[in-house]
């Protein structure tokens, strides 16, 4: 009888696919990914300039923006874009991008969304690749889609077969990390407190993800009038550290 050891089984294909999707998610949400998120304060600088936020109220402001702004708009658009790209529905994808762009009422918000979105698209085409990204790039080049960040992210995640729930959760976390990073630079928090805020906002992220997954295209659009006012003031400020 042979005593040679039996070969160890390799990882199951589903495990490999799941791990690869997780790694892509890490890459796209890493602060080193050159999408331009570091140039944004997501409205926080406007609040700071108006004296409307303090170190103590930063977590509350972040939660409000997630629930009433980012969740109904960008997170919902990411979900819709992911599903459209996965299904090859390019008309729905372009329509989602156009609708999201239209919901951004201030010029600086629209510019921030498209600058970071197009940068993400360009880098993702090289780093991730895939037909959905190429088709979406064609829509943007033909000016049939504006190229908003949330939509570009949804397409990138779909192109890498990252599950939609994981995709929207990852992008929301990236938003939160960028927000508290801006708070650091604006001296509204410190490094230790920033980590506490990131962990404490996890239940809100879960809530926002769940809501985004069940919205339809007609529901896309946030409503945070105070944030729109702050953005309008920030756009005309004499000095700015961030572009939004």
C-alpha positions as CSV (number, residue, x, y, z in Angstrom):
1,X,0.0,0.0,0.0
2,X,1.3,3.4,-0.9
3,X,2.2,5.7,2.0
4,X,2.5,8.8,-0.1
5,X,0.5,11.7,1.4
6,X,-2.7,12.7,-0.3
7,X,-2.6,16.1,-2.0
8,X,-4.2,18.9,-0.1
9,X,-7.4,20.2,-1.7
10,X,-7.2,23.7,-3.1
11,X,-9.6,26.4,-2.1
12,X,-13.1,26.0,-3.5
13,X,-13.8,28.3,-6.5
14,X,-16.5,30.1,-4.5
15,X,-14.0,30.9,-1.8
16,X,-11.5,32.2,-4.3
17,X,-14.1,34.4,-5.9
18,X,-15.3,35.7,-2.6
19,X,-11.7,36.5,-1.5
20,X,-10.9,38.2,-4.8
21,X,-14.0,40.4,-4.5
22,X,-13.0,41.3,-0.9
23,X,-9.5,42.3,-2.1
24,X,-11.0,44.5,-4.9
25,X,-13.2,46.1,-2.3
26,X,-10.2,46.9,-0.1
27,X,-8.3,48.4,-3.1
28,X,-11.1,50.6,-4.3
29,X,-11.9,52.0,-0.8
30,X,-8.3,52.4,0.3
31,X,-7.3,56.0,1.0
32,X,-4.3,55.5,-1.3
33,X,-6.6,54.9,-4.3
34,X,-6.1,58.0,-6.5
35,X,-9.8,59.0,-7.0
36,X,-9.3,62.4,-5.5
37,X,-11.4,61.8,-2.4
38,X,-8.7,63.5,-0.3
39,X,-9.6,66.8,-2.0
40,X,-13.2,66.7,-0.6
41,X,-14.6,67.5,2.8
42,X,-18.1,66.5,1.7
43,X,-19.5,69.8,2.9
44,X,-17.7,69.7,6.3
45,X,-15.5,72.7,5.6
46,X,-18.6,74.8,4.8
47,X,-20.1,73.8,8.1
48,X,-16.8,74.7,9.9
49,X,-16.6,78.0,8.2
50,X,-20.1,78.9,9.3
51,X,-19.4,77.8,12.9
52,X,-22.2,75.2,12.5
53,X,-20.2,72.1,13.6
54,X,-18.0,71.4,16.6
55,X,-15.8,68.4,17.5
56,X,-18.7,67.1,19.6
57,X,-21.3,67.3,16.7
58,X,-19.1,65.8,13.9
59,X,-20.5,62.3,14.5
60,X,-24.1,63.5,14.5
61,X,-23.5,65.5,11.3
62,X,-21.9,62.5,9.6
63,X,-24.9,60.3,10.5
64,X,-27.4,62.9,9.2
65,X,-25.5,63.2,5.9
66,X,-25.5,59.4,5.5
67,X,-29.2,58.9,6.3
68,X,-30.6,61.9,4.4
69,X,-28.0,62.8,1.8
70,X,-25.5,60.1,0.7
71,X,-27.8,57.2,1.3
72,X,-30.8,58.2,-0.8
73,X,-28.5,59.7,-3.5
74,X,-25.0,58.2,-4.0
75,X,-25.5,54.9,-2.2
76,X,-28.8,54.3,-4.1
77,X,-27.2,55.3,-7.4
78,X,-24.3,52.9,-6.7
79,X,-26.8,50.0,-6.2
80,X,-28.7,50.8,-9.4
81,X,-25.5,51.2,-11.4
82,X,-24.1,47.9,-10.1
83,X,-27.3,46.1,-11.1
84,X,-27.5,47.8,-14.5
85,X,-23.9,47.1,-15.3
86,X,-24.2,43.5,-14.2
87,X,-27.3,43.1,-16.4
88,X,-25.7,44.9,-19.3
89,X,-28.5,47.5,-19.3
90,X,-26.5,50.5,-20.5
91,X,-29.6,52.7,-21.0
92,X,-30.5,52.3,-17.3
93,X,-26.9,52.9,-16.3
94,X,-26.7,56.2,-18.2
95,X,-30.1,57.2,-16.9
96,X,-29.0,56.6,-13.3
97,X,-25.9,58.7,-13.8
98,X,-27.9,61.6,-15.3
99,X,-30.4,61.4,-12.5
100,X,-27.8,61.4,-9.8
101,X,-26.0,64.4,-11.4
102,X,-29.3,66.3,-11.5
103,X,-29.9,65.8,-7.8
104,X,-26.6,67.6,-7.0
105,X,-27.9,71.2,-6.7
106,X,-24.6,73.1,-6.3
107,X,-21.9,73.5,-8.9
108,X,-19.1,72.4,-6.6
109,X,-21.0,69.2,-5.7
110,X,-21.5,68.3,-9.4
111,X,-17.8,69.0,-10.2
112,X,-16.6,67.0,-7.2
113,X,-18.8,64.1,-8.2
114,X,-17.6,64.0,-11.8
115,X,-13.9,64.8,-11.2
116,X,-13.6,61.9,-8.7
117,X,-15.9,59.7,-10.8
118,X,-13.9,60.1,-14.0
119,X,-10.6,59.6,-12.2
120,X,-11.9,56.5,-10.5
121,X,-13.1,55.2,-13.9
122,X,-9.8,55.8,-15.6
123,X,-7.8,54.1,-12.9
124,X,-10.3,51.2,-12.5
125,X,-10.1,50.5,-16.2
126,X,-6.4,49.8,-15.8
127,X,-6.4,48.2,-12.4
128,X,-9.7,46.2,-12.6
129,X,-10.7,46.1,-16.2
130,X,-13.8,44.4,-17.8
131,X,-16.5,45.1,-20.3
132,X,-18.8,47.1,-18.0
133,X,-16.1,49.6,-17.3
134,X,-15.3,49.9,-21.0
135,X,-18.9,50.3,-22.0
136,X,-19.4,52.9,-19.2
137,X,-16.3,54.8,-20.4
138,X,-17.8,54.9,-23.8
139,X,-21.0,56.5,-22.5
140,X,-19.0,59.1,-20.6
141,X,-16.9,59.9,-23.6
142,X,-20.0,60.3,-25.7
143,X,-21.5,62.6,-23.1
144,X,-24.4,60.3,-22.6
145,X,-23.4,59.9,-18.9
146,X,-21.7,62.6,-16.7
147,X,-19.5,60.2,-14.9
148,X,-20.5,60.6,-11.2
149,X,-18.3,58.9,-8.6
150,X,-21.0,56.7,-7.2
151,X,-22.0,55.3,-10.6
152,X,-18.4,54.8,-11.6
153,X,-17.8,52.9,-8.3
154,X,-20.9,50.7,-8.9
155,X,-19.7,49.8,-12.4
156,X,-16.2,49.0,-11.1
157,X,-17.5,46.8,-8.4
158,X,-19.8,45.0,-10.9
159,X,-16.9,44.6,-13.3
160,X,-15.0,42.8,-10.5
161,X,-18.0,40.7,-9.5
162,X,-18.1,42.3,-6.0
163,X,-21.6,41.6,-4.5
164,X,-23.7,44.7,-4.5
165,X,-24.2,44.8,-0.7
166,X,-20.5,44.6,-0.1
167,X,-19.9,47.2,-2.8
168,X,-22.3,49.8,-1.3
169,X,-21.1,49.2,2.3
170,X,-17.5,49.6,1.2
171,X,-18.2,52.8,-0.6
172,X,-20.1,54.2,2.3
173,X,-17.2,53.4,4.6
174,X,-14.8,55.2,2.2
175,X,-17.1,58.2,2.4
176,X,-16.9,58.1,6.2
177,X,-13.2,57.7,6.2
178,X,-12.8,60.6,3.9
179,X,-15.2,62.7,6.0
180,X,-13.3,62.1,9.3
181,X,-10.0,62.6,7.4
182,X,-11.3,66.1,6.5
183,X,-12.3,66.6,10.1
184,X,-8.7,65.9,11.1
185,X,-7.3,68.4,8.7
186,X,-9.9,71.0,9.9
187,X,-8.9,70.3,13.5
188,X,-12.4,69.1,14.4
189,X,-11.0,65.8,15.7
190,X,-7.8,63.9,16.4
191,X,-6.5,60.5,15.2
192,X,-7.8,58.5,18.1
193,X,-11.3,60.1,18.2
194,X,-11.5,59.7,14.4
195,X,-11.3,55.9,14.8
196,X,-14.0,56.0,17.5
197,X,-16.3,57.9,15.1
198,X,-15.6,55.4,12.3
199,X,-16.6,52.5,14.5
200,X,-19.6,54.2,16.0
201,X,-21.1,55.0,12.6
202,X,-21.2,51.3,11.6
203,X,-24.9,50.8,12.6
204,X,-25.8,53.8,10.5
205,X,-23.9,52.4,7.5
206,X,-25.8,49.1,7.9
207,X,-29.1,51.0,8.0
208,X,-28.2,53.1,5.0
209,X,-27.1,50.0,3.0
210,X,-30.4,48.2,3.7
211,X,-32.4,51.2,2.6
212,X,-30.4,51.7,-0.6
213,X,-30.8,48.1,-1.6
214,X,-34.6,48.4,-1.8
215,X,-34.9,51.8,-3.5
216,X,-36.0,52.2,-7.1
217,X,-34.7,54.7,-9.6
218,X,-37.6,57.1,-8.9
219,X,-36.5,57.3,-5.3
220,X,-33.0,58.5,-6.1
221,X,-32.2,61.8,-4.4
222,X,-31.3,63.1,-1.0
223,X,-32.7,66.0,0.9
224,X,-30.4,67.9,3.2
225,X,-31.2,71.6,2.6
226,X,-28.7,72.8,5.2
227,X,-25.9,70.9,3.5
228,X,-26.9,72.6,0.1
229,X,-26.7,76.0,1.8
230,X,-23.3,75.3,3.3
231,X,-22.0,74.1,0.0
232,X,-23.3,77.2,-1.7
233,X,-21.5,79.4,0.8
234,X,-18.3,77.3,0.6
235,X,-18.3,77.6,-3.2
236,X,-17.9,81.4,-2.8
237,X,-15.6,81.4,0.2
238,X,-12.4,83.5,-0.1
239,X,-10.2,80.7,1.1
240,X,-10.8,77.0,0.9
241,X,-8.8,73.9,1.9
242,X,-11.1,71.5,0.1
243,X,-13.0,71.6,-3.3
244,X,-16.3,70.7,-1.6
